[in-house]
């Protein structure tokens, strides 16, 4: 399945909430990330992002532009990515990979 053109990144909007509430992760994955509904806080330095496939949310992550970034790099343009998850029913289809490949053009 070619998912490249159908995968897109968007800033979180309340219209995505029903999908994000339906996200499920196996217990063994929950120790590495957080469910999207726990990470929706939006601030000047915290940017929730939704990974869409055919306009349906399939994944989620948060980009941080806060001082936390300085723990990892001196690059003033860098952002920290946290809480990456793909809904369990959508895993294994390359959505995370395709979404991560689109980050640079998304933030430019």
MODELLER restraints for C-alpha pairs under 7 A, 6 or more apart:
rsr = mdl.restraints
at = mdl.atoms
rsr.add(forms.Gaussian(group=physical.xy_distance, feature=features.Distance(at['CA:4:A'], at['CA:98:A']), mean=6.11, stdev=0.5))
rsr.add(forms.Gaussian(group=physical.xy_distance, feature=features.Distance(at['CA:6:A'], at['CA:53:A']), mean=5.28, stdev=0.5))
rsr.add(forms.Gaussian(group=physical.xy_distance, feature=features.Distance(at['CA:6:A'], at['CA:54:A']), mean=5.21, stdev=0.5))
rsr.add(forms.Gaussian(group=physical.xy_distance, feature=features.Distance(at['CA:7:A'], at['CA:51:A']), mean=6.88, stdev=0.5))
rsr.add(forms.Gaussian(group=physical.xy_distance, feature=features.Distance(at['CA:7:A'], at['CA:52:A']), mean=5.46, stdev=0.5))
rsr.add(forms.Gaussian(group=physical.xy_distance, feature=features.Distance(at['CA:7:A'], at['CA:53:A']), mean=4.60, stdev=0.5))
rsr.add(forms.Gaussian(group=physical.xy_distance, feature=features.Distance(at['CA:7:A'], at['CA:54:A']), mean=6.75, stdev=0.5))
rsr.add(forms.Gaussian(group=physical.xy_distance, feature=features.Distance(at['CA:7:A'], at['CA:95:A']), mean=6.89, stdev=0.5))
rsr.add(forms.Gaussian(group=physical.xy_distance, feature=features.Distance(at['CA:7:A'], at['CA:98:A']), mean=6.66, stdev=0.5))
rsr.add(forms.Gaussian(group=physical.xy_distance, feature=features.Distance(at['CA:7:A'], at['CA:99:A']), mean=6.55, stdev=0.5))
rsr.add(forms.Gaussian(group=physical.xy_distance, feature=features.Distance(at['CA:8:A'], at['CA:51:A']), mean=5.87, stdev=0.5))
rsr.add(forms.Gaussian(group=physical.xy_distance, feature=features.Distance(at['CA:8:A'], at['CA:52:A']), mean=5.10, stdev=0.5))
rsr.add(forms.Gaussian(group=physical.xy_distance, feature=features.Distance(at['CA:8:A'], at['CA:53:A']), mean=6.57, stdev=0.5))
rsr.add(forms.Gaussian(group=physical.xy_distance, feature=features.Distance(at['CA:8:A'], at['CA:99:A']), mean=6.67, stdev=0.5))
rsr.add(forms.Gaussian(group=physical.xy_distance, feature=features.Distance(at['CA:9:A'], at['CA:49:A']), mean=6.65, stdev=0.5))
rsr.add(forms.Gaussian(group=physical.xy_distance, feature=features.Distance(at['CA:9:A'], at['CA:50:A']), mean=5.77, stdev=0.5))
rsr.add(forms.Gaussian(group=physical.xy_distance, feature=features.Distance(at['CA:9:A'], at['CA:51:A']), mean=4.84, stdev=0.5))
rsr.add(forms.Gaussian(group=physical.xy_distance, feature=features.Distance(at['CA:9:A'], at['CA:52:A']), mean=6.12, stdev=0.5))
rsr.add(forms.Gaussian(group=physical.xy_distance, feature=features.Distance(at['CA:9:A'], at['CA:99:A']), mean=6.63, stdev=0.5))
rsr.add(forms.Gaussian(group=physical.xy_distance, feature=features.Distance(at['CA:10:A'], at['CA:49:A']), mean=5.65, stdev=0.5))
rsr.add(forms.Gaussian(group=physical.xy_distance, feature=features.Distance(at['CA:10:A'], at['CA:50:A']), mean=5.33, stdev=0.5))
rsr.add(forms.Gaussian(group=physical.xy_distance, feature=features.Distance(at['CA:10:A'], at['CA:51:A']), mean=6.70, stdev=0.5))
rsr.add(forms.Gaussian(group=physical.xy_distance, feature=features.Distance(at['CA:11:A'], at['CA:48:A']), mean=6.10, stdev=0.5))
rsr.add(forms.Gaussian(group=physical.xy_distance, feature=features.Distance(at['CA:11:A'], at['CA:49:A']), mean=4.56, stdev=0.5))
rsr.add(forms.Gaussian(group=physical.xy_distance, feature=features.Distance(at['CA:11:A'], at['CA:50:A']), mean=6.12, stdev=0.5))
rsr.add(forms.Gaussian(group=physical.xy_distance, feature=features.Distance(at['CA:12:A'], at['CA:48:A']), mean=5.48, stdev=0.5))
rsr.add(forms.Gaussian(group=physical.xy_distance, feature=features.Distance(at['CA:12:A'], at['CA:49:A']), mean=5.26, stdev=0.5))
rsr.add(forms.Gaussian(group=physical.xy_distance, feature=features.Distance(at['CA:12:A'], at['CA:50:A']), mean=5.77, stdev=0.5))
rsr.add(forms.Gaussian(group=physical.xy_distance, feature=features.Distance(at['CA:16:A'], at['CA:57:A']), mean=6.76, stdev=0.5))
rsr.add(forms.Gaussian(group=physical.xy_distance, feature=features.Distance(at['CA:19:A'], at['CA:57:A']), mean=6.24, stdev=0.5))
rsr.add(forms.Gaussian(group=physical.xy_distance, feature=features.Distance(at['CA:20:A'], at['CA:36:A']), mean=6.00, stdev=0.5))
rsr.add(forms.Gaussian(group=physical.xy_distance, feature=features.Distance(at['CA:20:A'], at['CA:37:A']), mean=6.32, stdev=0.5))
rsr.add(forms.Gaussian(group=physical.xy_distance, feature=features.Distance(at['CA:21:A'], at['CA:37:A']), mean=6.13, stdev=0.5))
rsr.add(forms.Gaussian(group=physical.xy_distance, feature=features.Distance(at['CA:23:A'], at['CA:87:A']), mean=5.05, stdev=0.5))
rsr.add(forms.Gaussian(group=physical.xy_distance, feature=features.Distance(at['CA:24:A'], at['CA:87:A']), mean=5.63, stdev=0.5))
rsr.add(forms.Gaussian(group=physical.xy_distance, feature=features.Distance(at['CA:24:A'], at['CA:88:A']), mean=5.55, stdev=0.5))
rsr.add(forms.Gaussian(group=physical.xy_distance, feature=features.Distance(at['CA:25:A'], at['CA:87:A']), mean=6.45, stdev=0.5))
rsr.add(forms.Gaussian(group=physical.xy_distance, feature=features.Distance(at['CA:25:A'], at['CA:88:A']), mean=5.25, stdev=0.5))
rsr.add(forms.Gaussian(group=physical.xy_distance, feature=features.Distance(at['CA:33:A'], at['CA:83:A']), mean=4.86, stdev=0.5))
rsr.add(forms.Gaussian(group=physical.xy_distance, feature=features.Distance(at['CA:33:A'], at['CA:84:A']), mean=6.43, stdev=0.5))
rsr.add(forms.Gaussian(group=physical.xy_distance, feature=features.Distance(at['CA:33:A'], at['CA:85:A']), mean=6.68, stdev=0.5))
rsr.add(forms.Gaussian(group=physical.xy_distance, feature=features.Distance(at['CA:34:A'], at['CA:83:A']), mean=5.54, stdev=0.5))
rsr.add(forms.Gaussian(group=physical.xy_distance, feature=features.Distance(at['CA:36:A'], at['CA:60:A']), mean=6.29, stdev=0.5))
rsr.add(forms.Gaussian(group=physical.xy_distance, feature=features.Distance(at['CA:40:A'], at['CA:48:A']), mean=5.99, stdev=0.5))
rsr.add(forms.Gaussian(group=physical.xy_distance, feature=features.Distance(at['CA:42:A'], at['CA:48:A']), mean=6.62, stdev=0.5))
rsr.add(forms.Gaussian(group=physical.xy_distance, feature=features.Distance(at['CA:45:A'], at['CA:64:A']), mean=5.56, stdev=0.5))
rsr.add(forms.Gaussian(group=physical.xy_distance, feature=features.Distance(at['CA:45:A'], at['CA:65:A']), mean=4.78, stdev=0.5))
rsr.add(forms.Gaussian(group=physical.xy_distance, feature=features.Distance(at['CA:45:A'], at['CA:66:A']), mean=5.13, stdev=0.5))
rsr.add(forms.Gaussian(group=physical.xy_distance, feature=features.Distance(at['CA:46:A'], at['CA:62:A']), mean=6.79, stdev=0.5))
rsr.add(forms.Gaussian(group=physical.xy_distance, feature=features.Distance(at['CA:46:A'], at['CA:63:A']), mean=5.99, stdev=0.5))
rsr.add(forms.Gaussian(group=physical.xy_distance, feature=features.Distance(at['CA:46:A'], at['CA:64:A']), mean=4.72, stdev=0.5))
rsr.add(forms.Gaussian(group=physical.xy_distance, feature=features.Distance(at['CA:46:A'], at['CA:65:A']), mean=6.51, stdev=0.5))
rsr.add(forms.Gaussian(group=physical.xy_distance, feature=features.Distance(at['CA:47:A'], at['CA:62:A']), mean=5.47, stdev=0.5))
rsr.add(forms.Gaussian(group=physical.xy_distance, feature=features.Distance(at['CA:47:A'], at['CA:63:A']), mean=5.04, stdev=0.5))
rsr.add(forms.Gaussian(group=physical.xy_distance, feature=features.Distance(at['CA:47:A'], at['CA:64:A']), mean=6.25, stdev=0.5))
rsr.add(forms.Gaussian(group=physical.xy_distance, feature=features.Distance(at['CA:48:A'], at['CA:61:A']), mean=6.00, stdev=0.5))
rsr.add(forms.Gaussian(group=physical.xy_distance, feature=features.Distance(at['CA:48:A'], at['CA:62:A']), mean=4.34, stdev=0.5))
rsr.add(forms.Gaussian(group=physical.xy_distance, feature=features.Distance(at['CA:48:A'], at['CA:63:A']), mean=6.38, stdev=0.5))
rsr.add(forms.Gaussian(group=physical.xy_distance, feature=features.Distance(at['CA:49:A'], at['CA:60:A']), mean=5.72, stdev=0.5))
rsr.add(forms.Gaussian(group=physical.xy_distance, feature=features.Distance(at['CA:49:A'], at['CA:61:A']), mean=5.36, stdev=0.5))
rsr.add(forms.Gaussian(group=physical.xy_distance, feature=features.Distance(at['CA:49:A'], at['CA:62:A']), mean=5.73, stdev=0.5))
rsr.add(forms.Gaussian(group=physical.xy_distance, feature=features.Distance(at['CA:50:A'], at['CA:57:A']), mean=6.20, stdev=0.5))
rsr.add(forms.Gaussian(group=physical.xy_distance, feature=features.Distance(at['CA:50:A'], at['CA:59:A']), mean=5.82, stdev=0.5))
rsr.add(forms.Gaussian(group=physical.xy_distance, feature=features.Distance(at['CA:50:A'], at['CA:60:A']), mean=4.51, stdev=0.5))
rsr.add(forms.Gaussian(group=physical.xy_distance, feature=features.Distance(at['CA:50:A'], at['CA:61:A']), mean=6.63, stdev=0.5))
rsr.add(forms.Gaussian(group=physical.xy_distance, feature=features.Distance(at['CA:51:A'], at['CA:57:A']), mean=5.68, stdev=0.5))
rsr.add(forms.Gaussian(group=physical.xy_distance, feature=features.Distance(at['CA:51:A'], at['CA:58:A']), mean=5.77, stdev=0.5))
rsr.add(forms.Gaussian(group=physical.xy_distance, feature=features.Distance(at['CA:51:A'], at['CA:59:A']), mean=4.55, stdev=0.5))
rsr.add(forms.Gaussian(group=physical.xy_distance, feature=features.Distance(at['CA:51:A'], at['CA:60:A']), mean=5.58, stdev=0.5))
rsr.add(forms.Gaussian(group=physical.xy_distance, feature=features.Distance(at['CA:51:A'], at['CA:99:A']), mean=6.24, stdev=0.5))
rsr.add(forms.Gaussian(group=physical.xy_distance, feature=features.Distance(at['CA:52:A'], at['CA:58:A']), mean=5.60, stdev=0.5))
rsr.add(forms.Gaussian(group=physical.xy_distance, feature=features.Distance(at['CA:52:A'], at['CA:59:A']), mean=6.82, stdev=0.5))
rsr.add(forms.Gaussian(group=physical.xy_distance, feature=features.Distance(at['CA:58:A'], at['CA:86:A']), mean=5.79, stdev=0.5))
rsr.add(forms.Gaussian(group=physical.xy_distance, feature=features.Distance(at['CA:58:A'], at['CA:87:A']), mean=5.67, stdev=0.5))
rsr.add(forms.Gaussian(group=physical.xy_distance, feature=features.Distance(at['CA:58:A'], at['CA:90:A']), mean=6.34, stdev=0.5))
rsr.add(forms.Gaussian(group=physical.xy_distance, feature=features.Distance(at['CA:59:A'], at['CA:85:A']), mean=5.53, stdev=0.5))
rsr.add(forms.Gaussian(group=physical.xy_distance, feature=features.Distance(at['CA:59:A'], at['CA:86:A']), mean=4.14, stdev=0.5))
rsr.add(forms.Gaussian(group=physical.xy_distance, feature=features.Distance(at['CA:59:A'], at['CA:87:A']), mean=6.00, stdev=0.5))
rsr.add(forms.Gaussian(group=physical.xy_distance, feature=features.Distance(at['CA:60:A'], at['CA:84:A']), mean=5.63, stdev=0.5))
rsr.add(forms.Gaussian(group=physical.xy_distance, feature=features.Distance(at['CA:60:A'], at['CA:85:A']), mean=5.47, stdev=0.5))
rsr.add(forms.Gaussian(group=physical.xy_distance, feature=features.Distance(at['CA:60:A'], at['CA:86:A']), mean=6.55, stdev=0.5))
rsr.add(forms.Gaussian(group=physical.xy_distance, feature=features.Distance(at['CA:61:A'], at['CA:81:A']), mean=6.82, stdev=0.5))
rsr.add(forms.Gaussian(group=physical.xy_distance, feature=features.Distance(at['CA:61:A'], at['CA:82:A']), mean=5.92, stdev=0.5))
rsr.add(forms.Gaussian(group=physical.xy_distance, feature=features.Distance(at['CA:61:A'], at['CA:83:A']), mean=4.96, stdev=0.5))
rsr.add(forms.Gaussian(group=physical.xy_distance, feature=features.Distance(at['CA:61:A'], at['CA:84:A']), mean=4.23, stdev=0.5))
rsr.add(forms.Gaussian(group=physical.xy_distance, feature=features.Distance(at['CA:61:A'], at['CA:85:A']), mean=6.53, stdev=0.5))
rsr.add(forms.Gaussian(group=physical.xy_distance, feature=features.Distance(at['CA:62:A'], at['CA:81:A']), mean=5.68, stdev=0.5))
rsr.add(forms.Gaussian(group=physical.xy_distance, feature=features.Distance(at['CA:62:A'], at['CA:82:A']), mean=5.24, stdev=0.5))
rsr.add(forms.Gaussian(group=physical.xy_distance, feature=features.Distance(at['CA:62:A'], at['CA:83:A']), mean=6.01, stdev=0.5))
rsr.add(forms.Gaussian(group=physical.xy_distance, feature=features.Distance(at['CA:63:A'], at['CA:79:A']), mean=6.12, stdev=0.5))
rsr.add(forms.Gaussian(group=physical.xy_distance, feature=features.Distance(at['CA:63:A'], at['CA:80:A']), mean=5.51, stdev=0.5))
rsr.add(forms.Gaussian(group=physical.xy_distance, feature=features.Distance(at['CA:63:A'], at['CA:81:A']), mean=4.68, stdev=0.5))
rsr.add(forms.Gaussian(group=physical.xy_distance, feature=features.Distance(at['CA:63:A'], at['CA:82:A']), mean=6.54, stdev=0.5))
rsr.add(forms.Gaussian(group=physical.xy_distance, feature=features.Distance(at['CA:64:A'], at['CA:79:A']), mean=5.42, stdev=0.5))
rsr.add(forms.Gaussian(group=physical.xy_distance, feature=features.Distance(at['CA:64:A'], at['CA:80:A']), mean=4.92, stdev=0.5))
rsr.add(forms.Gaussian(group=physical.xy_distance, feature=features.Distance(at['CA:64:A'], at['CA:81:A']), mean=6.40, stdev=0.5))
rsr.add(forms.Gaussian(group=physical.xy_distance, feature=features.Distance(at['CA:65:A'], at['CA:79:A']), mean=5.06, stdev=0.5))
rsr.add(forms.Gaussian(group=physical.xy_distance, feature=features.Distance(at['CA:65:A'], at['CA:80:A']), mean=6.65, stdev=0.5))
rsr.add(forms.Gaussian(group=physical.xy_distance, feature=features.Distance(at['CA:69:A'], at['CA:78:A']), mean=6.93, stdev=0.5))
rsr.add(forms.Gaussian(group=physical.xy_distance, feature=features.Distance(at['CA:69:A'], at['CA:79:A']), mean=6.09, stdev=0.5))
rsr.add(forms.Gaussian(group=physical.xy_distance, feature=features.Distance(at['CA:69:A'], at['CA:80:A']), mean=5.53, stdev=0.5))
rsr.add(forms.Gaussian(group=physical.xy_distance, feature=features.Distance(at['CA:86:A'], at['CA:96:A']), mean=6.76, stdev=0.5))
